[in-house]
Amino acid sequence: MSGIGSFLSSFFPTVHADAEEEKPARKDASEETKEGEEGEAAVEEEEEPEDAHPAVRAECEETPACAPLKHHFDKCQQKVGAGEGFKGEDCVEEIMMHCSEACAAPKVFAKLR
């Protein structure tokens, strides 16, 4: 290590990736069955609700403010998909995304309350 690197490392600790966790010892079949049944019951209780964001964003894309931008984006996607775009064109339309996200965010957060 260079002199500067040694100097800096004396002030900042070296961080290493966490070692892999050790696997527990093998259990017999009866213990695995009991834990499996308990684990399945816990999984059933912890089901997450459906994400409302995609549906709300789709509604917002159809609003009068965002619809023209969505139309422009769709036309670009068709052109690029047909191979008629210029090399490297990918139709990243941040304006359309900002419009739909600005509309959707308050609605999604209101549903989280």
N, C-alpha and C positions, 0 to 999 in steps of 0.2 A: 504494500500500500504506500502511496506517496506521502510525503510529509504533511501536506495540507489535509489529505484524507484521514491520516492518523489524528491530526489535531482536531478536526471536526468530529470524528467518531468518539473522541474523549468527552464531548459535550452531549452528543446524542446517542442513546442506546441503540444497539443493533436489534432489529425486529426480524424474527424468523417466522415462517409459516407454521401454523399449528400442526402438531404431529397428528397422524391419524388416530382416531379413538380406538382403543382396544375393544375387541368384540368379547362379550361375556362368554363364559364357559358353556358348552353344549348342555342343554336341558333334556330331560327325558320327555317322551311323547305326552304323558299325562299333564305335565306342567305346561307344555306348549299349547295343548288343547284348552286348558283353563284360561290361559292368558289370551288366546285367540278369540275365545267367546267374549271375554271382557272387553277386548280391544274393538271388536266389531260393534258392540253396544255403544261404546264411546264414540265411534265414528258416526254412527247413525244419529246421535244426539248433536253432533257438531256440524251439521250440514249448513253451508253458507247460503245466504239468500242470493237470488239471481241478480246479476249486475245490470242495473238500469241504464248505465252510461251509453252503451251502443244504441239502444232504442231512442233515448232522448236526443243523442247526437244526430241520428237519422232524421228525426222530426225537425230539428233545428236546421238541417241542411235544406229542407224544403220551405223554409220561411222566405218571405219576399227579400229580406236582406242578404241571405246566403244562396238562394237558388241560382242567380246568375253566375256566381263564382263556381258553384257545383257543376253547372252546365259547361262552363269553360274547362274545368278539370276533367269531366267525362269525355269531352271532345278530344282533349289532349291525350288521354289514355287510349282512346280508340285509334288515334293517329299513330302513336308510338307502338301500340300493339299490332298494327297492320304493317309496321316497318317503314312508315313514311316520315318518321321524325328524323332529326339530325342525330349524328353519332353522339351517344352519351346522354340523350334527352331522357329524363325520368319523370316529368310532370309533377315535381314537388311543388305544390301550390300552398305555401304557408298562409297566404291571405285567406283561402277557403277554410283552412283548418282553424285559424284564429277566429274567424266568424262563427263557425259551428261550435267551437269550444267556449267562446264567450257567451253564447246563447245557452249552452247545455250546462255549464258549471253551476249556476245558481239553482237550476232545477234539480240536479243530481244531489247537491249538498242539502237541499231542502228535504229530500227523501231520506237522507241519512239521520235526520234528527229524530 
